[in-house]
Amino acid sequence: MTAEALAPEPITSGGFTDADYTRGMERLMKAVQELSMARSLSDVQRIVRTSARELTGCDGATFILRDNGKCYYADEDAIEPLWKGMRFPMEACVSGWAMLNKDAAAIPDIYQDARVPHDAYRPTFVKSMVMVPIRTLDPIGAIGNYWSYARQPSEREIGLLQALADSTSIAMENVQVYTELEQRVRERTADLEKAKAEIHQLSISDELTGLLNRRGFFVVAEPALELAKRNRHSCLVAFLDVNGLKRVNDGYGHEMGDELIRDVAAVLRSTLRNSDIIGRMGGDEFCILVCDPDGDLPVFKKRILGAFRAFNGTHDRVYSLSASIGMLHVWPAEDGTLEQLLARADELMYEEKRAGPPQR
């Protein structure tokens, strides 16, 4: 091999003219405006990778982030692939040197500079480069420009690139603030929605039993009844009056009476389907709406009264569960509001109560 072949490639000055500098300043101002509106790190990366290359007319530009002691090549814009997505130790690459030393690194011939990991660069087109830190006080990343020939980057080019890096640091801080504020808004909104849902649930729930209260029963049952009518499904409406509550309250106190009501609610909840709507209307009165029932009135009533008997046989209480129940079958074509249907079921319940002893 001849001596000429071993000689380093001639280094050019790059010819960065006054006109180039003016165009670079205009491009820098545009980049600064774009960065001021960036709302995510991906936006910042997109703006920087294109702006950095256009500022100097280089053959490639990279956007590097400092990541747990390593240089993460997050993005790039180049004539050929470089190192996008790869990580290198801070001490093993020029971007790490720029961050650790808080200074720009201008390298006209990468193969004549000990800071450059030559093995990593040989597969690439890069012959010369300049690397500037993002935020010189406490660098959080770096921006690199690369040329496919040996070239001495001018002070003006380095200045433009450093100005872009300084604007990038501000944009990244703004993105972090914006992201944190956005997260706080999301969390606050979620808290408000949760509180709203809890308030709504409290407004329709019976505190003693956890069933729907009177308001909640109408809120849930009225649209269910209308839907059943539109779909031509039949319904059962039941009005249930617990027997013996006054006797328990007078003889054992209201705490025991509350226990009786809770037991009735628990039996109804465990006996009926999840789709059946149960509400405590107040005191010892309960209402039930069953859409598309799986049995007729006698079967349904027998199921409830049988559940009460089963409870009495397996639980040691000072009382026995029993109730008077008024029920009616509502057919699809039948008219009447939920309130009217409940009133009719209430009348049937009192007829049963007057007709004989409590059902067991």
C-alpha positions as CSV (number, residue, x, y, z in Angstrom):
1,M,0.0,0.0,0.0
2,T,1.4,3.4,-1.0
3,A,2.0,6.3,1.3
4,E,-0.7,8.2,-0.5
5,A,-3.3,5.6,0.4
6,L,-2.4,5.9,4.0
7,A,-2.7,9.6,4.1
8,P,-5.8,11.1,5.9
9,E,-8.6,12.4,3.7
10,P,-8.3,16.1,3.0
11,I,-10.4,18.2,5.4
12,T,-12.6,20.9,3.8
13,S,-13.8,24.0,5.5
14,G,-17.3,23.3,4.4
15,G,-17.9,26.6,2.8
16,F,-20.6,27.8,5.2
17,T,-21.3,31.2,3.8
18,D,-23.1,34.3,5.1
19,A,-26.1,33.3,3.0
20,D,-26.0,29.8,4.6
21,Y,-25.8,31.4,8.1
22,T,-28.8,33.6,7.3
23,R,-30.8,30.6,6.1
24,G,-29.7,28.7,9.2
25,M,-30.9,31.5,11.5
26,E,-34.3,31.5,9.8
27,R,-34.5,27.8,10.1
28,L,-33.5,28.0,13.8
29,M,-36.3,30.6,14.5
30,K,-38.8,28.3,12.9
31,A,-37.6,25.4,15.0
32,V,-37.8,27.4,18.2
33,Q,-41.4,28.3,17.4
34,E,-42.2,24.6,16.6
35,L,-40.5,23.5,19.9
36,S,-42.6,26.1,21.9
37,M,-45.7,24.2,20.7
38,A,-44.4,20.7,21.3
39,R,-46.5,18.7,23.8
40,S,-44.7,15.4,23.8
41,L,-41.2,14.0,23.6
42,S,-41.9,12.5,20.3
43,D,-42.9,15.9,18.9
44,V,-39.6,17.3,20.2
45,Q,-37.6,14.5,18.6
46,R,-39.3,15.0,15.3
47,I,-38.6,18.7,15.2
48,V,-35.0,18.4,16.4
49,R,-34.0,15.6,14.0
50,T,-35.1,17.5,10.9
51,S,-34.1,20.9,12.1
52,A,-30.6,19.8,13.1
53,R,-29.9,18.4,9.7
54,E,-31.3,21.4,7.8
55,L,-29.4,24.0,9.9
56,T,-26.1,22.9,8.5
57,G,-27.0,20.9,5.4
58,C,-25.3,17.8,7.0
59,D,-25.8,14.2,5.9
60,G,-27.2,13.0,9.1
61,A,-28.5,14.2,12.5
62,T,-29.1,12.3,15.7
63,F,-31.1,13.0,18.9
64,I,-29.6,11.4,22.0
65,L,-31.0,11.2,25.5
66,R,-29.1,10.6,28.7
67,D,-30.6,7.4,30.2
68,N,-29.3,5.9,33.4
69,G,-25.6,6.3,32.6
70,K,-26.0,5.5,28.9
71,C,-26.5,7.4,25.7
72,Y,-29.8,6.4,24.1
73,Y,-30.0,7.3,20.4
74,A,-33.7,8.0,20.4
75,D,-34.1,9.4,16.9
76,E,-32.2,10.2,13.7
77,D,-32.5,11.7,10.2
78,A,-29.7,10.6,7.9
79,I,-28.9,9.4,4.4
80,E,-28.2,5.9,5.9
81,P,-29.1,4.2,9.2
82,L,-27.0,5.1,12.2
83,W,-27.8,4.0,15.7
84,K,-31.4,4.7,16.3
85,G,-32.8,2.7,19.3
86,M,-29.3,1.7,20.5
87,R,-27.6,2.5,23.9
88,F,-23.9,3.0,24.6
89,P,-22.0,3.8,27.8
90,M,-21.5,7.5,28.4
91,E,-17.7,7.0,28.4
92,A,-17.7,5.1,25.1
93,C,-19.2,7.6,22.7
94,V,-18.8,11.3,21.6
95,S,-22.3,12.2,22.8
96,G,-21.4,11.0,26.2
97,W,-18.2,13.1,26.1
98,A,-20.2,16.2,25.2
99,M,-22.6,15.6,28.1
100,L,-19.9,14.7,30.7
101,N,-17.8,17.7,29.6
102,K,-20.7,20.1,29.1
103,D,-19.2,21.2,25.8
104,A,-19.4,20.8,22.1
105,A,-17.2,18.3,20.3
106,A,-16.2,19.3,16.8
107,I,-14.3,16.4,15.0
108,P,-13.2,17.0,11.4
109,D,-11.8,13.5,11.0
110,I,-13.3,10.8,13.2
111,Y,-10.5,8.4,12.6
112,Q,-8.0,10.9,14.0
113,D,-9.8,11.5,17.3
114,A,-9.5,9.2,20.3
115,R,-12.9,10.1,21.6
116,V,-14.6,8.3,18.7
117,P,-15.3,4.6,19.0
118,H,-14.0,3.7,15.5
119,D,-15.5,0.2,15.4
120,A,-19.0,1.6,15.8
121,Y,-18.5,4.2,13.1
122,R,-16.8,2.0,10.4
123,P,-20.1,0.5,9.1
124,T,-21.5,4.0,8.7
125,F,-21.0,6.9,6.2
126,V,-19.7,9.2,8.8
127,K,-16.3,10.9,8.3
128,S,-16.7,14.1,10.4
129,M,-19.1,15.3,13.0
130,V,-20.1,17.9,15.6
131,M,-21.9,17.0,18.9
132,V,-23.4,19.5,21.2
133,P,-25.0,18.9,24.7
134,I,-28.6,19.6,25.4
135,R,-28.5,22.0,28.4
136,T,-24.9,22.8,29.1
137,L,-25.5,23.4,32.9
138,D,-26.7,19.8,33.5
139,P,-26.9,18.0,30.2
140,I,-29.8,15.7,29.6
141,G,-28.9,14.7,26.0
142,A,-27.1,15.7,22.9
143,I,-27.6,16.5,19.2
144,G,-25.1,15.3,16.6
145,N,-24.5,16.4,13.0
146,Y,-22.6,14.1,10.7
147,W,-20.9,14.5,7.2
148,S,-19.9,11.8,4.8
149,Y,-16.6,13.5,4.1
150,A,-13.8,15.0,6.3
151,R,-15.0,18.5,7.2
152,Q,-14.2,21.2,9.7
153,P,-17.5,22.5,11.2
154,S,-17.4,26.2,11.5
155,E,-18.0,28.1,14.7
156,R,-21.3,29.5,13.2
157,E,-22.6,26.0,12.5
158,I,-21.7,24.9,16.0
159,G,-23.4,28.0,17.4
160,L,-26.6,27.3,15.5
161,L,-26.6,23.7,16.6
162,Q,-26.0,24.7,20.2
163,A,-28.8,27.3,20.0
164,L,-31.1,24.5,18.8
165,A,-29.9,22.3,21.7
166,D,-30.6,25.1,24.2
167,S,-34.1,25.5,22.8
168,T,-34.6,21.8,22.9
169,S,-33.8,21.6,26.6
170,I,-36.5,24.3,27.3
171,A,-39.0,22.4,25.2
172,M,-38.3,19.1,27.0
173,E,-38.8,20.8,30.4
174,N,-42.1,22.3,29.1
175,V,-43.2,18.9,27.9
176,Q,-42.5,17.5,31.3
177,V,-44.5,20.2,33.0
178,Y,-47.3,19.9,30.5
179,T,-47.3,16.1,31.0
180,E,-47.4,16.4,34.8
181,L,-50.2,19.0,34.6
182,E,-52.1,16.8,32.2
183,Q,-51.7,13.8,34.5
184,R,-53.0,15.9,37.4
185,V,-56.0,17.0,35.4
186,R,-56.7,13.3,34.5
187,E,-56.3,12.3,38.1
188,R,-58.5,15.1,39.3
189,T,-61.1,14.3,36.7
190,A,-61.1,10.7,37.7
191,D,-61.4,11.6,41.4
192,L,-64.4,13.9,40.6
193,E,-66.0,11.2,38.5
194,K,-65.5,8.7,41.3
195,A,-66.9,11.1,43.8
196,K,-69.9,11.8,41.5
197,A,-70.5,8.1,41.1
198,E,-70.3,7.5,44.9
199,I,-72.7,10.4,45.5
200,H,-75.1,9.0,42.9
201,Q,-74.8,5.6,44.4
202,L,-75.5,7.0,47.9
203,S,-78.5,8.8,46.6
204,I,-80.1,5.7,45.2
205,S,-79.0,3.2,47.8
206,D,-80.6,2.1,51.1
207,E,-78.1,2.6,53.8
208,L,-79.3,-0.3,56.0
209,T,-79.5,-3.0,53.4
210,G,-77.4,-1.9,50.5
211,L,-80.4,-2.4,48.2
212,L,-81.9,0.3,46.1
213,N,-83.9,2.9,48.0
214,R,-87.3,4.2,46.7
215,R,-85.7,6.7,44.4
216,G,-83.1,4.2,43.2
217,F,-85.8,1.6,42.5
218,F,-87.7,4.0,40.2
219,V,-84.4,5.2,38.5
220,V,-83.4,1.6,37.6
221,A,-86.8,-0.1,37.3
222,E,-88.7,2.4,35.1
223,P,-86.3,2.1,32.0
224,A,-86.1,-1.7,32.6
225,L,-89.9,-1.9,32.4
226,E,-90.1,0.2,29.3
227,L,-87.4,-1.9,27.6
228,A,-89.3,-5.1,28.5
229,K,-92.5,-3.7,26.9
230,R,-90.7,-2.7,23.7
231,N,-89.1,-6.1,23.5
232,R,-92.5,-7.7,24.2
233,H,-91.3,-9.5,27.4
234,S,-93.6,-10.0,30.3
235,C,-92.7,-8.8,33.8
236,L,-93.6,-9.6,37.4
237,V,-94.1,-6.8,39.9
238,A,-94.1,-7.6,43.6
239,F,-94.8,-5.6,46.7
240,L,-93.6,-7.3,49.9
241,D,-94.5,-6.4,53.5
242,V,-92.3,-8.0,56.2
243,N,-94.4,-9.5,59.0
244,G,-93.6,-8.8,62.7
245,L,-91.2,-5.9,62.5
246,K,-93.1,-3.8,65.0
247,R,-93.2,-6.8,67.4
248,V,-89.4,-7.2,67.1
249,N,-88.8,-3.5,67.6
250,D,-91.1,-3.3,70.6
251,G,-89.8,-6.5,72.2
252,Y,-86.1,-6.5,71.3
253,G,-85.2,-3.0,70.2
254,H,-84.7,-1.3,66.9
255,E,-81.2,-2.8,66.4
256,M,-82.8,-6.2,66.3
257,G,-85.5,-4.8,64.0
258,D,-82.7,-3.6,61.7
259,E,-81.2,-7.0,61.8
260,L,-84.5,-8.5,60.7
261,I,-84.7,-6.1,57.7
262,R,-81.1,-6.9,56.7
263,D,-81.8,-10.6,56.8
264,V,-84.9,-10.2,54.6
265,A,-82.8,-8.2,52.1
266,A,-80.0,-10.8,52.1
267,V,-82.5,-13.6,51.5
268,L,-84.1,-11.7,48.6
269,R,-80.8,-10.9,47.1
270,S,-79.6,-14.5,47.2
271,T,-82.9,-15.9,46.0
272,L,-83.5,-13.7,43.0
273,R,-81.4,-13.3,39.8
274,N,-78.8,-10.6,39.4
275,S,-81.0,-9.0,36.7
276,D,-84.0,-8.8,39.0
277,I,-84.5,-5.4,40.6
278,I,-85.0,-5.2,44.3
279,G,-85.7,-2.0,46.3
280,R,-86.5,-1.2,49.9
281,M,-89.2,1.4,49.8
282,G,-88.9,2.2,53.5
283,G,-89.7,0.6,56.9
284,D,-90.7,-3.0,56.3
285,E,-91.7,-2.7,52.6
286,F,-89.8,-4.1,49.6
287,C,-90.5,-3.9,45.9
288,I,-89.4,-6.3,43.1
289,L,-89.4,-6.1,39.3
290,V,-88.6,-9.2,37.4
291,C,-88.3,-8.9,33.6
292,D,-88.8,-12.0,31.5
293,P,-89.5,-14.2,34.6
294,D,-88.6,-17.9,34.5
295,G,-91.8,-18.9,36.3
296,D,-95.4,-17.8,37.0
297,L,-96.8,-16.0,40.1
298,P,-97.3,-19.1,42.3
299,V,-93.8,-20.4,41.5
300,F,-92.2,-17.0,42.2
301,K,-94.0,-16.5,45.5
302,K,-93.2,-20.1,46.5
303,R,-89.6,-19.5,45.8
304,I,-89.4,-16.5,48.1
305,L,-91.4,-17.9,50.9
306,G,-89.4,-21.2,50.7
307,A,-86.2,-19.1,51.0
308,F,-87.6,-17.5,54.2
309,R,-88.4,-21.0,55.6
310,A,-85.0,-22.3,54.7
311,F,-83.4,-19.3,56.5
312,N,-85.5,-19.8,59.6
313,G,-84.4,-23.5,59.7
314,T,-80.7,-22.7,59.5
315,H,-80.3,-19.5,61.5
316,D,-80.8,-19.0,65.3
317,R,-82.8,-15.7,65.5
318,V,-85.3,-14.4,68.0
319,Y,-87.6,-13.9,65.0
320,S,-88.8,-15.8,62.0
321,L,-88.8,-14.3,58.5
322,S,-92.2,-14.1,56.9
323,A,-93.9,-11.7,54.6
324,S,-97.2,-10.8,52.8
325,I,-96.6,-10.5,49.1
326,G,-98.8,-8.9,46.4
327,M,-97.9,-9.8,42.9
328,L,-99.1,-9.2,39.4
329,H,-98.0,-10.4,36.0
330,V,-97.5,-7.6,33.5
331,W,-97.9,-8.5,29.8
332,P,-96.2,-6.6,27.0
333,A,-99.3,-4.9,25.7
334,E,-100.5,-3.9,29.2
335,D,-100.5,-0.2,29.9
336,G,-99.6,1.4,33.2
337,T,-96.7,3.2,34.8
338,L,-94.4,1.5,37.3
339,E,-96.0,3.5,40.1
340,Q,-99.5,2.4,39.0
341,L,-98.3,-1.3,38.9
342,L,-96.8,-1.0,42.3
343,A,-100.0,0.5,43.7
344,R,-101.9,-2.5,42.3
345,A,-99.4,-4.9,43.8
346,D,-99.7,-3.1,47.1
347,E,-103.5,-3.6,47.1
348,L,-103.0,-7.3,46.4
349,M,-100.6,-7.5,49.3
350,Y,-103.1,-6.0,51.7
351,E,-105.8,-8.3,50.4
352,E,-103.5,-11.3,51.2
353,K,-102.8,-9.8,54.6
354,R,-106.5,-9.4,55.4
355,A,-107.3,-12.8,54.1
356,G,-105.5,-14.8,56.7
357,P,-102.4,-15.4,58.9
358,P,-98.9,-14.5,57.7
359,Q,-97.5,-16.7,55.0
360,R,-94.7,-18.9,56.3
